[in-house]
């Protein structure tokens, strides 16, 4: 099911629940009930519950957005390190240089095709990707420099291989959702309590109040959906992009 459809259904469901509960409550209320006599303490509690929940929602959105930004930075760092390897081997003999570049391209091609889809579907990187990056490491480390010029490029190449491996490990760690289950429990319970306190204010069945209550509940549903959407940086709507790989290796083939 498309994510925009999930969001639309969630917002409509939140509106419908609030409106239905309000109508049922109004129908079952006693004839002498006066909605204007809501105790001041309930209004005060409702205000503070809304403020606290808004702060929690803001922190949650900031947290998942930061996780998404960090995930994108891991991709950029990995792509840049591989690009440096591909460029710096120009001082090596043609056969060694071409072999390293071919293996780098094969690894990048595998990442942007097979592995990227695997991260979205399974939440983890592939063994094949690990094998291809290991091949690049072997190419670089096993070569014995034949001149001082090549020797000067050898250690920086090793550093870039280590940087690529570290960025790949960080990317693998970022595939899982970042929000713990207990936080989701608090967010959902907080939404129920916040909307429930609106009902405790004895909303009347006027079109204006029903529309405002529905819009408020729809806004909370939208914010919760936004947190859920950002929570998995590589597998949902607004995800980290493979563009850093594609821009630096436009001719890379899948492997």
DRENLUM-383773 format. One record per residue (C-alpha): residue number from 1; residue in three letters; chain; x, y, z. Coordinates in steps of 0.001 Angstrom, whole numbers, plus 500000, padded with zeros to 6 digits. Example, Ala and Ser with C-alpha at 12.3 -4.5 7.8 and 13.67 -1.06 7.14 Angstrom:
<rs>
<r 1 Ala A <512300 495500 507800>>,
<r 2 Ser A <513670 498940 507140>>,
</rs>
This chain:
<rs>
<r 1 Unk A <500000 500000 500000>>,
<r 2 Unk A <501441 503432 499072>>,
<r 3 Unk A <502587 505493 502041>>,
<r 4 Unk A <500487 508505 501033>>,
<r 5 Unk A <497421 506265 501166>>,
<r 6 Unk A <498417 504980 504616>>,
<r 7 Unk A <498798 508576 505821>>,
<r 8 Unk A <495443 509601 504360>>,
<r 9 Unk A <493642 506638 505935>>,
<r 10 Unk A <495305 507244 509311>>,
<r 11 Unk A <494285 510903 509351>>,
<r 12 Unk A <490729 510118 508272>>,
<r 13 Unk A <490477 507373 510881>>,
<r 14 Unk A <491692 509728 513624>>,
<r 15 Unk A <489101 512322 512597>>,
<r 16 Unk A <486345 509731 512424>>,
<r 17 Unk A <487120 508295 515861>>,
<r 18 Unk A <486976 511701 517550>>,
<r 19 Unk A <483784 512739 515763>>,
<r 20 Unk A <482023 509424 516440>>,
<r 21 Unk A <482985 509410 520121>>,
<r 22 Unk A <481831 513009 520477>>,
<r 23 Unk A <478479 512272 518853>>,
<r 24 Unk A <477936 509134 520927>>,
<r 25 Unk A <478864 510955 524100>>,
<r 26 Unk A <476539 513819 523261>>,
<r 27 Unk A <473680 511398 522587>>,
<r 28 Unk A <474191 509562 525877>>,
<r 29 Unk A <474622 512722 527969>>,
<r 30 Unk A <471886 513706 530383>>,
<r 31 Unk A <469517 516485 529372>>,
<r 32 Unk A <470598 518790 532197>>,
<r 33 Unk A <474328 518542 531399>>,
<r 34 Unk A <475939 521946 530822>>,
<r 35 Unk A <479127 521786 528715>>,
<r 36 Unk A <480118 525267 529846>>,
<r 37 Unk A <480647 524028 533409>>,
<r 38 Unk A <483912 522201 532713>>,
<r 39 Unk A <486104 522544 535818>>,
<r 40 Unk A <489039 524909 535441>>,
<r 41 Unk A <491446 522223 536628>>,
<r 42 Unk A <490548 520040 533609>>,
<r 43 Unk A <491247 522895 531237>>,
<r 44 Unk A <494556 523530 533008>>,
<r 45 Unk A <495534 519852 532828>>,
<r 46 Unk A <494549 519662 529168>>,
<r 47 Unk A <496738 522643 528352>>,
<r 48 Unk A <499793 521182 530073>>,
<r 49 Unk A <499260 517708 528654>>,
<r 50 Unk A <499154 519244 525170>>,
<r 51 Unk A <502316 521268 525835>>,
<r 52 Unk A <504257 518284 527177>>,
<r 53 Unk A <503120 516025 524344>>,
<r 54 Unk A <504039 518667 521766>>,
<r 55 Unk A <507551 518816 523229>>,
<r 56 Unk A <507837 515013 523109>>,
<r 57 Unk A <506650 514934 519496>>,
<r 58 Unk A <509121 517648 518560>>,
<r 59 Unk A <512022 515785 520162>>,
<r 60 Unk A <510995 512545 518448>>,
<r 61 Unk A <510803 514215 515030>>,
<r 62 Unk A <514166 515907 515582>>,
<r 63 Unk A <515695 512577 516639>>,
<r 64 Unk A <514545 510572 513631>>,
<r 65 Unk A <515458 513404 511237>>,
<r 66 Unk A <518946 513547 512740>>,
<r 67 Unk A <519264 509772 512328>>,
<r 68 Unk A <518248 510092 508703>>,
<r 69 Unk A <520827 512865 508157>>,
<r 70 Unk A <523546 510773 509814>>,
<r 71 Unk A <522625 507809 507598>>,
<r 72 Unk A <522998 510009 504522>>,
<r 73 Unk A <526391 511165 505788>>,
<r 74 Unk A <527539 507544 506074>>,
<r 75 Unk A <526641 507036 502413>>,
<r 76 Unk A <528480 510189 501382>>,
<r 77 Unk A <531604 509232 503370>>,
<r 78 Unk A <531676 505724 501893>>,
<r 79 Unk A <531227 506974 498338>>,
<r 80 Unk A <533913 509624 498791>>,
<r 81 Unk A <536423 507126 500213>>,
<r 82 Unk A <535848 504749 497295>>,
<r 83 Unk A <536188 507623 494851>>,
<r 84 Unk A <539531 508564 496432>>,
<r 85 Unk A <540730 504980 496053>>,
<r 86 Unk A <539732 504951 492400>>,
<r 87 Unk A <541524 508234 491735>>,
<r 88 Unk A <544691 507692 493773>>,
<r 89 Unk A <545593 504374 492140>>,
<r 90 Unk A <546486 506317 488996>>,
<r 91 Unk A <550137 506158 490118>>,
<r 92 Unk A <550100 502352 490015>>,
<r 93 Unk A <550855 500225 486932>>,
<r 94 Unk A <548016 500009 484425>>,
<r 95 Unk A <547065 496404 485187>>,
<r 96 Unk A <546942 497000 488955>>,
<r 97 Unk A <545127 500310 488542>>,
<r 98 Unk A <542490 498831 486242>>,
<r 99 Unk A <541917 495823 488501>>,
<r 100 Unk A <541347 498005 491569>>,
<r 101 Unk A <539038 500352 489689>>,
<r 102 Unk A <537060 497454 488254>>,
<r 103 Unk A <536591 495964 491731>>,
<r 104 Unk A <535560 499343 493148>>,
<r 105 Unk A <533024 499763 490348>>,
<r 106 Unk A <531708 496251 490910>>,
<r 107 Unk A <531246 496979 494609>>,
<r 108 Unk A <529489 500292 493977>>,
<r 109 Unk A <527265 498697 491343>>,
<r 110 Unk A <526248 496005 493792>>,
<r 111 Unk A <525510 498581 496510>>,
<r 112 Unk A <523270 500808 494384>>,
<r 113 Unk A <521298 497905 492925>>,
<r 114 Unk A <521146 494694 494949>>,
<r 115 Unk A <522292 495866 498384>>,
<r 116 Unk A <520211 499031 498496>>,
<r 117 Unk A <517077 497002 497853>>,
<r 118 Unk A <518151 494442 500449>>,
<r 119 Unk A <518498 497204 503053>>,
<r 120 Unk A <514972 498378 502257>>,
<r 121 Unk A <513469 494878 502323>>,
<r 122 Unk A <515490 493129 505030>>,
<r 123 Unk A <517106 495923 507037>>,
<r 124 Unk A <520651 494668 506519>>,
<r 125 Unk A <523545 494709 504076>>,
<r 126 Unk A <524493 491704 501948>>,
<r 127 Unk A <527291 489178 502277>>,
<r 128 Unk A <528120 489767 498623>>,
<r 129 Unk A <528800 493426 499333>>,
<r 130 Unk A <531139 492499 502166>>,
<r 131 Unk A <532940 490095 499844>>,
<r 132 Unk A <533334 492722 497103>>,
<r 133 Unk A <534705 495323 499503>>,
<r 134 Unk A <537090 492692 500866>>,
<r 135 Unk A <538325 492175 497333>>,
<r 136 Unk A <539105 495888 497045>>,
<r 137 Unk A <540989 495740 500341>>,
<r 138 Unk A <542988 492748 499125>>,
<r 139 Unk A <543868 494512 495867>>,
<r 140 Unk A <545213 497522 497737>>,
<r 141 Unk A <547004 495825 500615>>,
<r 142 Unk A <548637 493024 498617>>,
<r 143 Unk A <550317 495288 496108>>,
<r 144 Unk A <554006 495965 496774>>,
<r 145 Unk A <555044 499479 495666>>,
<r 146 Unk A <557841 499466 493101>>,
<r 147 Unk A <558984 503057 493567>>,
<r 148 Unk A <559073 505823 496150>>,
<r 149 Unk A <556228 507567 494349>>,
<r 150 Unk A <554037 504487 494619>>,
<r 151 Unk A <555096 503989 498233>>,
<r 152 Unk A <553932 507497 499083>>,
<r 153 Unk A <550452 506667 497732>>,
<r 154 Unk A <550245 503280 499471>>,
<r 155 Unk A <549421 504388 503039>>,
<r 156 Unk A <546797 506990 502018>>,
<r 157 Unk A <545116 504268 499953>>,
<r 158 Unk A <545012 501996 502987>>,
<r 159 Unk A <543477 504847 504987>>,
<r 160 Unk A <540753 505309 502380>>,
<r 161 Unk A <539995 501573 502375>>,
<r 162 Unk A <539633 501727 506164>>,
<r 163 Unk A <537386 504785 505856>>,
<r 164 Unk A <535160 503014 503322>>,
<r 165 Unk A <534930 499934 505532>>,
<r 166 Unk A <534073 502050 508571>>,
<r 167 Unk A <531401 503965 506644>>,
<r 168 Unk A <529924 500691 505380>>,
<r 169 Unk A <529748 499339 508926>>,
<r 170 Unk A <528034 502546 510063>>,
<r 171 Unk A <525599 502271 507153>>,
<r 172 Unk A <524797 498706 508167>>,
<r 173 Unk A <524119 499838 511734>>,
<r 174 Unk A <521760 502561 510473>>,
<r 175 Unk A <519412 500263 508571>>,
<r 176 Unk A <517330 499330 511613>>,
<r 177 Unk A <514632 501630 513050>>,
<r 178 Unk A <516023 504166 515487>>,
<r 179 Unk A <513008 504582 517806>>,
<r 180 Unk A <512807 502012 520649>>,
<r 181 Unk A <509503 500262 521221>>,
<r 182 Unk A <509018 501904 524607>>,
<r 183 Unk A <509205 505337 522949>>,
<r 184 Unk A <506538 504323 520438>>,
<r 185 Unk A <504400 503123 523337>>,
<r 186 Unk A <504753 506524 524987>>,
<r 187 Unk A <503932 508380 521766>>,
<r 188 Unk A <500789 506354 521092>>,
<r 189 Unk A <499574 506499 524698>>,
<r 190 Unk A <500323 510217 524764>>,
<r 191 Unk A <498214 510710 521627>>,
<r 192 Unk A <495308 508812 523183>>,
<r 193 Unk A <495542 510808 526422>>,
<r 194 Unk A <495848 514142 524607>>,
<r 195 Unk A <492824 513502 522391>>,
<r 196 Unk A <490946 511988 525324>>,
<r 197 Unk A <491387 515169 527315>>,
<r 198 Unk A <489689 517066 524497>>,
<r 199 Unk A <486682 514814 524950>>,
<r 200 Unk A <486863 515430 528691>>,
<r 201 Unk A <486260 519125 527993>>,
<r 202 Unk A <482700 518195 526979>>,
<r 203 Unk A <482901 519214 523329>>,
<r 204 Unk A <479524 520248 521994>>,
<r 205 Unk A <478184 518973 518703>>,
<r 206 Unk A <478613 522219 516799>>,
<r 207 Unk A <480239 522023 513357>>,
<r 208 Unk A <483047 524331 514431>>,
<r 209 Unk A <484055 522272 517440>>,
<r 210 Unk A <483787 518976 515583>>,
<r 211 Unk A <485958 520302 512744>>,
<r 212 Unk A <488594 521621 515142>>,
<r 213 Unk A <488651 518352 517115>>,
<r 214 Unk A <488949 516363 513885>>,
<r 215 Unk A <491768 518557 512549>>,
<r 216 Unk A <493630 518318 515849>>,
<r 217 Unk A <493446 514524 515873>>,
<r 218 Unk A <494449 514420 512177>>,
<r 219 Unk A <497486 516589 512951>>,
<r 220 Unk A <498624 514193 515665>>,
<r 221 Unk A <498144 511252 513277>>,
<r 222 Unk A <500222 513077 510650>>,
<r 223 Unk A <503066 513783 513084>>,
<r 224 Unk A <503131 510172 514267>>,
<r 225 Unk A <503209 509027 510639>>,
<r 226 Unk A <506071 511447 509974>>,
<r 227 Unk A <508083 509950 512839>>,
<r 228 Unk A <507376 506429 511562>>,
<r 229 Unk A <508365 507423 508020>>,
<r 230 Unk A <511721 508892 509109>>,
<r 231 Unk A <512395 506050 511572>>,
<r 232 Unk A <513942 503674 508993>>,
<r 233 Unk A <516483 505790 507052>>,
<r 234 Unk A <516827 503416 504087>>,
<r 235 Unk A <513445 501768 503660>>,
<r 236 Unk A <510556 504229 503852>>,
<r 237 Unk A <509289 507368 502158>>,
<r 238 Unk A <511900 510093 502755>>,
<r 239 Unk A <514970 507864 502767>>,
<r 240 Unk A <518696 508362 502553>>,
<r 241 Unk A <519722 508437 498903>>,
<r 242 Unk A <522311 506492 496928>>,
<r 243 Unk A <523018 509626 494896>>,
<r 244 Unk A <526584 510056 496302>>,
<r 245 Unk A <527503 506694 494754>>,
<r 246 Unk A <525749 507438 491477>>,
<r 247 Unk A <527316 510877 491080>>,
<r 248 Unk A <530887 509647 491670>>,
<r 249 Unk A <530524 506352 489783>>,
<r 250 Unk A <528113 506950 486906>>,
<r 251 Unk A <529413 503902 484988>>,
<r 252 Unk A <529328 501420 487878>>,
<r 253 Unk A <527666 498083 487069>>,
<r 254 Unk A <525862 495741 489391>>,
<r 255 Unk A <527838 492829 490781>>,
</rs>
